[in-house]
Amino acid sequence: MSAAHLEVTVRDGGQHVRLAGRWTLATTSLRAADLSAELGRVAAADTRWDCLDLEAIDSAGAMLLWRAWGRTLPVQLEIKPEHWRVFERIQTADHEPRPAVVPVSPLNGVIVVGSATIGVGRHLADFVGLIGQFALNLVHVIRFPADLPKREISANLYKSGVRAMPVTALVGFLIGVVLSYLSALQLKQFGADIFIVNIIGLGIVRELGPVLVAILVAGRSGSAMTAQLGVMRVTEEIDALSTMGVARGLRLIFPKVVALTIAMPLLTLWATAIALSGGMVSAQMQLDISYGFFFQTLPRVVPAANLWIGLAKGAVFGMFVALVACHFGLRVRPNTESLSSNTTAAVVTAITVVIILDSIFAIATRGIGIPG
């Protein structure tokens, strides 16, 4: 393999540079600095370049010459056609129009806020349209019960409900233990040990149980729903269903929303019971409150209305988590970047919606189930 080299001669009062050898990455990488210095010394406007003896040249060697020539082809250049095409590609790429630099303007902030507002408006419009489509599907199923997608609802109930029981039980038990332990530290100071039942009962049954389960389901089942619909968008399965005349709303969205609306109250009841058990165990260890006293006091200090409020929260939270997950899943574009960003947005938005709905519930039910 002959190394890249150049010969300089003076003819008729002008420089004549003859390039020979292989000007490739393998032969020029170790001598790139020396070759650039040599080329810089001989490069001039009237220099004649003879490249006919080049054995081979690639982009690395061509870039050395291109920089020495001042990023333009010399007037006096002799080169083979196949080597000329390498410089043509470099010249085309080097002279492509560069993106215009947008000047900083005081209105840029207004433009950003306006674009964000328009984006939120489009999300809300699409979300309202999704709710309307779900309502139409519900009316259709009521009129034609034979069209109810039983298998899809059953499968989603299993995936979103049954398979979520272990993690909700674990987290619920630990939350009950922690809440009971922290409450016991404060109640001991005032001799109000028996009021730990009130704190644990109201806190878990009315607030922590539904919200905790909703956040767990949003991160677990909500993200899975978004990813599933997103992958179907990427692989064009949703378009295939539309081509075959299958209603995507009835077969893809309706079962997920119905299943999660049914599963969430059950998961809330399950997590609440486990959390109360954890709080009861911790109360017995910290304050020596017997299990019998806990069971006797809990129904008296926590009216049944709180349980119904918690179950209602669970149903509403489940419906909206599923709707948000399906909304972002249908917005996925056919690329992996859109899939990941929409899955993340679905989880964040679902948790935010759960907190907003919980605030609305707290205001609407502030006079219900609170012992006087």
N, C-alpha and C positions, 0 to 999 in steps of 0.2 A: 504494500500500500504506500504510494508515494505521497509525501507530506505536501501541504500547501506551501507554495513559495512564489516569489515575484522577482522579476529581473527588470532593472531600470537602465535604459540607454538613452542617449541624446542623439536625435536625428533632425537634421534641418532646423536646428535651433530650438527644438521642442523636445519634451520628455516623451519617451515611449516606454510604457510599462507593460510587460508581458506576464500574465498570470498562468501558472501551470500547477499540476498536481491535483489532489482531491481536496476541495474546500468544503468539507463536511464537518459535522459536529465532532466526529471521532478524531479528526486530524487537527482541528482548530481549537478545541476546548482548552488544551494545555498551553497553547501559544497565542491565545486570543489577545492578550495585552500587547505582546510584541508585534503581532501582525497589525493591530490597530495603529500602533505607533509608526510602523513603516509606511502604512497606507496614508496616514495623516501627513507624513513628510513629503510624499510624492504627489499627493492630490492637488491639482491646480486646474484652472479653467481650460488651459491649452494642452493638457495632458492627453495623450492618446492611449487608450486602454485596449490591449489585445487579449481577449479571453478565449481564443480559438483552441488553445492547448489545454484548457481545463478538462480533466478527466471526469469530474463529477462535482456538483455543487448542490447544497441543500439550503434550507432557510437560515441555518446558523451562519454558514459561510457567506450567503448573500447579504445578511444583515450587517456583517463586518464591512463589506464593500459599500452597501447602501449608506451607512453612516459616514464613511470616508468621502463619499461623493456628495455629501451635503443633502442627503435625502432627495436626490433627483438624479436621473440618468445623465451621464456625461454626453456631450455632443459627439465626441469621437470615440465610439465604442464598437468593437468587433466581437461578436459573440455568436455561439451556435443557437439555432432556434429553440431547442429544448431547454437550454439554460436561460434564454430570454424570457420564457414563460414564467420562470421563478421570480424574476425581477418585476414582471408585469403584475403578478399577484401581490407582491409587496407594495408596489406603487399604488395599486388600487386600494389596498387596505390602509395605507398610510395617508391617502388623500380623501378618504371618506369624510363627508361633512360631519363635524362634531356637534353633539346636541347643544342647543343654545342655552346659555346660562341665564336662568330666570333672575332678574334683579330683585333684590330684597325690597319689598314695598310695605308700607304700613297696613295695606289691605290684606296682606297674607294671612294674618290672624283671623280676619273676618271670613276669608275664603275657607280656611280650615274649619272654623266653627260651622259655617254654612254647609260645607260638604258632609261634616259629621251629622248635622241635623237632618239633611236629606237622606243620609244612609239609615238613620234611626227611623225616619218616617217610612222608608221602604220596608224595613224589617217589620214595623208595626202593621203596615198594610198587608204584607204577605201573611203575617201571623193571624190577623183577623180573618183573612181569606181561608186559612187552614182550619180555624175554628168553625167557620161557616160550612166548609166541606165536611168536617166531622159531624156537624149537626144534620146535614143532608143525608149522610150515610146512616146515621142513627135512625132517622125517619124511614129511610128505605128498608132497614133491617126490621123495624117494627111492623111495617106494612107487608114485608115478604120475609118471614122468619126463616125460610129455607135458605136464603142467601147469607145467613149469619156464618162468618168464618170461624167455626167452632175449633177446628184443629189449630189454627193460628193463634187464637185467644188462649187455648190450653197450653200451647208451647211457650207463649210469652209469659203466662202465669208461672210456669215452672222456672223459666230462666230468670224472671224478674222477682219472683216471690220466694219460691222454695229454696233456690240456690243462694238467696241473700240472707237466709235465716242465720247461718253460723256467724257471719261477720256482724250482723245487727245484735245478736245475742252477746257476743264478746264485748263489743263497744258499749252496749247498754249496761251490762253488768259492771264494767269498769267505771262508767259515768255515775252509776248509782253509788258505788263504793266511794268515789272521790267526793261527790256531793255530800254524802253522809259524813264522811271524815272531816271535811272542812266546816260543815255546819256544827258538828259536835265540838270542835275547838272553841267556837264562839259561844255556844249555848251553855257550856260548862261554866263559863265565867259569871253567868247571871242565874245559874240554877234553874234554867228552863229546858232541862233535858227532854221532857216529854213533847216539846214542840217540834222536835226533829221529824216527827211523823207528818206534821202539817207541811213543813218545808219540802221534804222529799216527795210527799204525795202530790201536792199541788204543782210543784216544779216539774216533776217527771210526767205526770198524767196529762197536764194541761199544755205544757210548753216543750220541755226537753224531748219527750218521747217522739211526738210528730216531727219536730224540726230536725232532730238528730237522724231519724230514719230517712227523711226527705233528702238531707244532704248526702247521706251514704248512698241512697238509691240514685241520686243525680250523678254522683261520681262513678258509680258502678254500672247501673243499668242504662242511665241516660246516655253516657258516652258510648256504650255498646250499640244502642239504637242508632245514634248519629253515625257511628263508624259503619254499621251494616248498610244503612241507606246510602252513605257516601260511596262505599265500595260498589254498590249496585249502580250508582251513577257513573262511576269511573269505568266499570265494565259494560255499561249501556244495557244492563238488565232491565232497568225501569223503562227505557225506550222500547225494549223488546216486549214487555208486558203491554204497553200501550198499543203496539203494533198488532198484538194478538187480541186486542179488545178487552183486556183485563183491567178493571178499574184499580189504579194503584192506591187510591184513598181507601177503598174497601178492603183490599188485601194486604196492604203494608202499614197504613197509618192507623186505621180503625182498631185492629186487634191489639196493637201496642198500647193505645190510649185506654181502651177498655180493660185490658189486663192489668195495667199499672194502677188504674183507678180502683180496681177490686183488690189488688195485692197490697197496696199501701196501708189501708186501715188494718188489715190483718197483721202486717209487719209492725205497725204502730202498737197494736195490742200485744204482740209477742215481745217487742223490745221494751215496752212499758213494764210488763210483768217481770222480765229478767232484771231490768234496772231497779225495780222496787225490791226484788230479792237481794240484789247487791247492797242496796241501802239498808235493808233490814239486817243483813249479816254484819255490816260495818257498825250499825247502831248498837247491836248486841255486844260487839267486841269493845267499842269505845265507851258507851254509856251504860252498858249492862241492862239494856232494854230487851225484855223477853220477846220472843216471836209471837206469843199469844197476845200480849199487850199491843203489839204492832198490828196484828190482824183485827183486833177488836176496835182499835182507835181509828184506823185508816178509813173505813166507810163513814164514820161519823164526822171526821174533819174534812174529808174530800167528797163532796156531794157527787152523785152519779152524773150530773150535768157536765162535769168536767171531763168525764170519760167520753161522753157523746161529742163534746166539742173537740177533743183530741182525735176521735175517729173521723169526724167531719173534716178536720184539717188534713188528715192523712189522705182522704179521698180527693180533696181539691188539689193538694200538693202533688199527688200522683198523676192526676190528669194533666196539670200544667207542666210537670217535668217531662212527661211523654210528648206533649205538644211541642215544647221547646226543642227537645231532641230531634223530633221528626222535622221541624222547621229548618233547623240547621243542616240536617242530613240531606234534605232536598235541595239545599243551596250549594252543595259541593259541586265544584267544577271538575272536569276529567283530568285532574293532576293530583299528585300526592301532597303537594304543599297546601292546596285548598282543603284536602281531607283532614290534615292535621290541625290547621287553623280553625276550621269549623267545629271539629270535635272539642277543641279547647274552649271555643266561644260558647258551645252548647252547655258545657259543664258550668262555666262561670255565670252565664245568663240564667240557667236553671236555679242555681243557688241564690242568686240575687232575687229572682222572682219568688222563691220560697220565703225569703226574709220579708219581702214587701207584702206578700199575702198573709204572713203571720202577723205583721203589724196591723193589717186591716182587720183580721180576726180579733186581735187584742182590743181594738177600739170598739168593734161591733158587739163583742161579748163581755165588755168590762163589768156589766152588772149581773152576769149570769154565773152561777156556780161558785161564787165567792162567799164563804161563810161570814156572817156578820159578827 
